[in-house]
Amino acid sequence: MRDPSPYRVCFVCTGNICRSPMAESVFRAHAAEAGLDGHVKVDSAGTGPWHEGDGADRRAIDALTAHGYEQDHIARQFRAEWFDRLDLVIALDSGHLHELRALAPTPHDAAKVRLLRSYDPDADQDALGGLDVPDPYFGGPDDFEECLEMIEAAGGGLLEAVSEAIAAMDATERAADESTGRIPADESERRIAAKTTGSGAERAGSMESASAADGPGAGREPA
Protein backbone atom coordinates (compact mmCIF):
# COMPACT_ATOMS: atom_id res chain seq x y z
CA MET A 1 0.00 0.00 0.00
CA ARG A 2 1.21 3.48 -0.87
CA ASP A 3 2.52 5.48 2.09
CA PRO A 4 0.26 8.46 2.89
CA SER A 5 2.01 11.24 1.05
CA PRO A 6 1.38 13.68 -1.82
CA TYR A 7 1.24 12.49 -5.42
CA ARG A 8 4.57 13.64 -6.86
CA VAL A 9 4.90 15.15 -10.34
CA CYS A 10 8.20 16.36 -11.81
CA PHE A 11 8.43 18.34 -15.06
CA VAL A 12 11.67 17.94 -17.01
CA CYS A 13 13.22 19.95 -19.84
CA THR A 14 16.85 20.50 -20.86
CA GLY A 15 18.36 23.04 -18.47
CA ASN A 16 15.45 23.58 -16.04
CA ILE A 17 15.31 27.33 -16.57
CA CYS A 18 12.59 27.79 -19.23
CA ARG A 19 9.99 25.17 -20.06
CA SER A 20 9.94 22.93 -16.99
CA PRO A 21 9.82 25.72 -14.37
CA MET A 22 7.01 27.32 -16.37
CA ALA A 23 5.12 24.02 -16.40
CA GLU A 24 5.78 23.58 -12.68
CA SER A 25 4.33 26.99 -11.84
CA VAL A 26 1.28 26.55 -14.06
CA PHE A 27 0.41 23.07 -12.83
CA ARG A 28 0.94 23.97 -9.18
CA ALA A 29 -1.53 26.85 -9.61
CA HIS A 30 -4.08 24.64 -11.38
CA ALA A 31 -3.78 21.95 -8.71
CA ALA A 32 -4.34 24.51 -5.97
CA GLU A 33 -7.40 25.89 -7.78
CA ALA A 34 -8.78 22.34 -8.00
CA GLY A 35 -8.42 21.87 -4.25
CA LEU A 36 -5.46 19.51 -4.54
CA ASP A 37 -3.04 21.72 -2.66
CA GLY A 38 -1.36 19.39 -0.17
CA HIS A 39 -2.33 16.32 -2.18
CA VAL A 40 0.08 16.99 -5.07
CA LYS A 41 3.78 17.84 -4.87
CA VAL A 42 4.98 19.61 -8.01
CA ASP A 43 8.63 20.01 -8.97
CA SER A 44 10.91 20.35 -11.99
CA ALA A 45 14.41 19.50 -13.18
CA GLY A 46 16.63 19.41 -16.27
CA THR A 47 18.27 16.55 -18.11
CA GLY A 48 21.64 18.34 -17.94
CA PRO A 49 23.70 20.23 -15.36
CA TRP A 50 24.36 23.44 -17.32
CA HIS A 51 22.23 25.77 -15.20
CA GLU A 52 22.26 24.06 -11.79
CA GLY A 53 21.86 26.66 -9.07
CA ASP A 54 20.49 29.32 -11.43
CA GLY A 55 17.05 30.88 -11.27
CA ALA A 56 14.53 30.65 -14.09
CA ASP A 57 15.22 32.54 -17.31
CA ARG A 58 14.07 36.15 -16.99
CA ARG A 59 11.82 35.79 -20.04
CA ALA A 60 10.11 32.77 -18.46
CA ILE A 61 9.58 34.76 -15.26
CA ASP A 62 8.14 37.67 -17.23
CA ALA A 63 5.70 35.43 -19.09
CA LEU A 64 4.56 33.73 -15.89
CA THR A 65 4.18 37.01 -14.03
CA ALA A 66 2.18 38.56 -16.86
CA HIS A 67 -0.33 35.73 -16.53
CA GLY A 68 -0.53 35.77 -12.75
CA TYR A 69 1.64 32.75 -11.97
CA GLU A 70 4.08 32.70 -9.06
CA GLN A 71 7.50 31.10 -9.17
CA ASP A 72 10.44 30.59 -6.84
CA HIS A 73 12.89 28.43 -8.69
CA ILE A 74 16.43 27.08 -8.51
CA ALA A 75 17.55 24.85 -11.40
CA ARG A 76 18.81 21.32 -10.81
CA GLN A 77 19.54 18.16 -12.77
CA PHE A 78 17.23 15.15 -12.74
CA ARG A 79 18.65 12.08 -10.96
CA ALA A 80 17.79 8.45 -11.73
CA GLU A 81 17.33 7.69 -8.03
CA TRP A 82 14.38 10.10 -7.92
CA PHE A 83 12.19 7.72 -9.92
CA ASP A 84 11.41 5.65 -6.85
CA ARG A 85 9.90 8.68 -5.11
CA LEU A 86 8.00 10.10 -8.09
CA ASP A 87 4.60 9.12 -9.41
CA LEU A 88 4.75 10.93 -12.74
CA VAL A 89 7.63 12.44 -14.74
CA ILE A 90 6.53 14.88 -17.43
CA ALA A 91 8.86 15.44 -20.38
CA LEU A 92 8.55 18.67 -22.34
CA ASP A 93 9.70 17.19 -25.65
CA SER A 94 10.40 13.81 -27.23
CA GLY A 95 14.15 14.11 -26.67
CA HIS A 96 13.58 14.42 -22.94
CA LEU A 97 11.07 11.56 -23.10
CA HIS A 98 13.58 9.14 -24.61
CA GLU A 99 16.44 10.30 -22.38
CA LEU A 100 14.38 9.92 -19.21
CA ARG A 101 13.05 6.50 -20.16
CA ALA A 102 16.59 5.34 -20.89
CA LEU A 103 17.65 6.67 -17.48
CA ALA A 104 14.85 4.85 -15.65
CA PRO A 105 16.12 1.95 -13.49
CA THR A 106 13.12 -0.30 -14.23
CA PRO A 107 10.33 -0.65 -16.81
CA HIS A 108 7.90 0.44 -14.09
CA ASP A 109 9.87 3.67 -13.67
CA ALA A 110 10.10 4.20 -17.43
CA ALA A 111 6.30 3.94 -17.60
CA LYS A 112 6.06 6.98 -15.33
CA VAL A 113 7.49 9.23 -18.07
CA ARG A 114 4.97 10.98 -20.30
CA LEU A 115 4.98 13.85 -22.76
CA LEU A 116 3.20 16.94 -21.47
CA ARG A 117 1.28 17.59 -24.67
CA SER A 118 -0.05 14.03 -24.73
CA TYR A 119 -2.56 15.43 -22.22
CA ASP A 120 -3.75 18.12 -24.65
CA PRO A 121 -6.76 16.72 -26.55
CA ASP A 122 -6.29 19.27 -29.32
CA ALA A 123 -2.57 18.65 -29.89
CA ASP A 124 -1.73 17.13 -33.28
CA GLN A 125 1.04 14.55 -33.00
CA ASP A 126 1.36 14.50 -36.79
CA ALA A 127 2.10 18.22 -37.00
CA LEU A 128 5.64 19.56 -37.40
CA GLY A 129 7.32 19.07 -34.04
CA GLY A 130 4.83 16.43 -32.98
CA LEU A 131 3.86 16.79 -29.34
CA ASP A 132 6.98 18.73 -28.39
CA VAL A 133 6.89 22.03 -26.53
CA PRO A 134 9.56 23.93 -28.50
CA ASP A 135 12.53 25.31 -26.59
CA PRO A 136 12.09 29.11 -26.38
CA TYR A 137 15.63 29.74 -25.08
CA PHE A 138 17.02 31.09 -28.35
CA GLY A 139 13.86 33.04 -29.18
CA GLY A 140 12.11 36.09 -27.84
CA PRO A 141 9.09 36.95 -25.68
CA ASP A 142 6.64 35.60 -28.27
CA ASP A 143 8.31 32.20 -28.09
CA PHE A 144 7.89 32.13 -24.32
CA GLU A 145 4.24 33.11 -24.71
CA GLU A 146 3.72 30.26 -27.17
CA CYS A 147 5.44 27.88 -24.74
CA LEU A 148 3.13 29.01 -21.94
CA GLU A 149 0.04 28.57 -24.13
CA MET A 150 1.02 24.96 -24.90
CA ILE A 151 1.64 24.24 -21.23
CA GLU A 152 -1.74 25.69 -20.25
CA ALA A 153 -3.53 23.75 -23.00
CA ALA A 154 -2.24 20.46 -21.58
CA GLY A 155 -2.93 21.43 -17.98
CA GLY A 156 -6.57 20.37 -17.84
CA GLY A 157 -5.96 16.86 -19.16
CA LEU A 158 -2.97 16.37 -16.88
CA LEU A 159 -4.93 17.59 -13.87
CA GLU A 160 -7.75 15.18 -14.67
CA ALA A 161 -5.34 12.24 -14.98
CA VAL A 162 -3.59 13.10 -11.72
CA SER A 163 -6.91 13.57 -9.91
CA GLU A 164 -8.08 10.15 -11.08
CA ALA A 165 -4.78 8.53 -10.07
CA ILE A 166 -5.04 10.05 -6.59
CA ALA A 167 -8.64 8.88 -6.25
CA ALA A 168 -7.72 5.35 -7.31
CA MET A 169 -4.84 5.13 -4.84
CA ASP A 170 -6.98 6.65 -2.11
CA ALA A 171 -9.65 4.03 -2.70
CA THR A 172 -7.05 1.27 -2.54
CA GLU A 173 -5.73 2.62 0.75
CA ARG A 174 -9.23 2.87 2.21
CA ALA A 175 -10.04 -0.70 1.15
CA ALA A 176 -6.85 -1.94 2.78
CA ASP A 177 -7.61 -0.01 5.96
CA GLU A 178 -11.14 -1.42 6.02
CA SER A 179 -9.91 -4.99 5.55
CA THR A 180 -7.55 -4.64 8.50
CA GLY A 181 -10.15 -2.93 10.67
CA ARG A 182 -8.42 0.44 10.83
CA ILE A 183 -11.55 2.33 9.73
CA PRO A 184 -15.22 1.26 9.74
CA ALA A 185 -16.77 0.19 6.46
CA ASP A 186 -19.34 3.00 6.42
CA GLU A 187 -16.59 5.60 6.93
CA SER A 188 -14.57 4.07 4.10
CA GLU A 189 -17.56 4.22 1.78
CA ARG A 190 -18.29 7.82 2.73
CA ARG A 191 -14.71 8.94 2.08
CA ILE A 192 -14.45 7.37 -1.36
CA ALA A 193 -17.99 8.16 -2.52
CA ALA A 194 -18.21 9.82 -5.93
CA LYS A 195 -14.52 9.26 -6.62
CA THR A 196 -13.42 7.76 -9.92
CA THR A 197 -11.42 4.63 -9.23
CA GLY A 198 -11.20 3.16 -12.68
CA SER A 199 -8.15 3.75 -14.81
CA GLY A 200 -6.60 6.89 -13.35
CA ALA A 201 -3.35 5.21 -12.39
CA GLU A 202 -3.13 3.62 -15.83
CA ARG A 203 -3.73 6.98 -17.53
CA ALA A 204 -0.97 8.56 -15.51
CA GLY A 205 1.57 5.79 -15.92
CA SER A 206 0.83 3.07 -18.50
CA MET A 207 3.69 2.54 -20.92
CA GLU A 208 1.39 1.22 -23.62
CA SER A 209 -0.91 4.22 -23.54
CA ALA A 210 2.11 6.48 -23.26
CA SER A 211 3.59 5.10 -26.45
CA ALA A 212 0.36 5.62 -28.33
CA ALA A 213 -0.28 9.13 -27.04
CA ASP A 214 3.27 10.40 -27.22
CA GLY A 215 3.71 9.78 -30.88
CA PRO A 216 7.17 9.49 -32.49
CA GLY A 217 9.73 9.87 -31.03
CA ALA A 218 22.36 19.63 -7.38
CA GLY A 219 21.19 18.52 -5.95
CA ARG A 220 18.26 18.37 -3.70
CA GLU A 221 15.91 15.43 -3.94
CA PRO A 222 12.16 15.78 -4.40
CA ALA A 223 10.57 16.59 -1.07
N, C-alpha and C positions, 0 to 999 in steps of 0.2 A: 504493500500500500504506500502511496506517495506520502512523504512527510508533509505536514501542514505548513505550507510556505507559498509565496506568490508564484504565479506562472511567469517564467522568465523568458523574455524575448530579447535577442540581440541583433541589431542591424549592422551589416558589414559592407563597407566599400573598400577603396584602395588605401587611402591615407588617413581616414577617419577625421577629416576636417570639412568636408562638403556634404556629400549625399547622406552618409549614415547618421551624422549628428542632426541633420535636418529631419530625417525620418524618425529618429528617436524623439525629437521634440514634438513633432506632429502627432505621433502615435500616443505618446504619454498624455498629451492634451485630450485626444479623443477618448482614451481609456478613462480618464478622470471624468469627462462629461457623461460617459456611460455608466458611471457609478462603480467602476472597477479599480479606483484608486485604492491601493493596499492589497489588491488581489493580483495585480500584474506588476512585475518589475521590468522596466524598459532600460536598455543600455545600447551601446554601440562600440564598434572597434574597426580597425583597418586590417587588411591582409598583410601590409608591410609596415616597417618601423620608421618610415621617413619623417613623420611628424609627431612622434611620441612626445608627449609633454606639452604640445602646442594647443592653443585654443582653436575653436572653429574658424574657418576662413571668414574674413570680415564681410564678404559678399553674401555668404550663407546667413550670417547673423543679421545683416540688413534685411534680407528677404523674410526671415522668420519674424523679425520685429515688426516689419510692415504689415504682417498678417496676424499679429497678436500672439505669436508663440514665444514662450520663454525658453532660454537655454543657458546652461552652465556646464561647459564642456572642456574636458582635457583629453586629447587624443591618446590612443594606445593601440597596441597590436593584438589581434586575436590569437589566443593560445589553444592548442588542441585539447589541453586538459580541461578547458571550460565546458566542453560538450556535455560532460557528465552532469553539470549543474544547470544546463540550459534546456528549455523545452522546445524552443523554436529559434532557428538562426536564419535571418532574412538577408539574402544577398541582393545587392542593388543592380548587378548585371550578371550576364551569363559567365563571364570570366571569374567573378567572385564565386559563383555557384559551383563551378567545376573545381576551383582551388580549395574551397571549403570542404566539399565532399571528399576530395582526395586526402585532406588533412584529418578527416574524421577517423577516430580509432576503430569504430565498428560500423557495420551496415545500419544498425539502429541509430547511431549518431548521424550518419550520412543522410538518413531519412528525415532528420530534423531541419535540413537546409532547404529553403524554398526561395524562389524569386519573388521580390515584392510585387511586381506587376502581374504575377499570376493570380493575384487577388482582385485585380481590376477587371470587372466583367466586360468592359468596353475596350480593353487593350487588344490589339491585333498582333498576334505572335508572328504573322506572316509579313508584317510591314518591315520596312528597312529598320534594322536595329532590334527587331524582335521585341522581346519583353524587357529589354534593358532600359534602365534610367541613365541617360547619357551623362558622362562626367562633365560638369560645368567649369572645371578648374581653369581651363585655358580660354574660357569665354568671358562674357560680360554679364551685367545684371539680368538681361533677358534670359540668358541660359539658366541662371539660378531660379528665376521665376518659373520657367518651364519645368525644371527639376522639381520644384515645390508642388506644382500642379499635378505632376505624375504621382508624387508621393501621396498627396491628398486623395487622388482618384482611387488609389488602392486601399486607402485607410478603412473604408467601410467594410469591404470584404474581409480584410485581415482581422478587424475587430470582431466581426461575426464569427469567424473561425476560432479565434482565441476564446471568445465567450462560450462557444459550444464545447470546446476542449475543457475549459474550467468546469462547466456544468457536468460533463461526463465524469471527470475525475472526482468532483465533489460527490456525485451520486455513488460512485464506487466506494469512496471513503465512508459514506453514511451507511451503505449496505454492510460493509465490513464491521463498522461499529455496532450496528444492530445485531449482527450475527454473533458478536462476542458479548452482547449485553451492555455495551457502554452507553447506548442511548435507547430509549423506548421506541418501539416500532412506530407509534403514532407521531412522535417528534421527528423521526427520520422522514416519514412521508410528508409531513408539513414542510420540512426544510428543503426537500427536493421537488416539491410540487411545481408544476408549470415549467420545469427546466427541461431543455432538450438534452437527451442523453444518448442520442443515436451515434452519429459518425463524426462528432466534433474532433476527437483526438486523431481520427484518420485524416480528416481534412487538414489538420495542422501539421501532420507528420508523415503521411504515407508516401513512400518512395515511388510507388506506381503512379499515384495521382500526381505527384510532383513532376515526374517525367513527362506526363501528358500535358500538364498545364504550363510547364516551363518552356516548352518548345525547344528549338535547337540551342543546340548549344551556342615603465611598463608596467607591464605592470600589474596593476591591481586586478584582482579577480572579480567576477560578477558578485555583487552582494547577495 
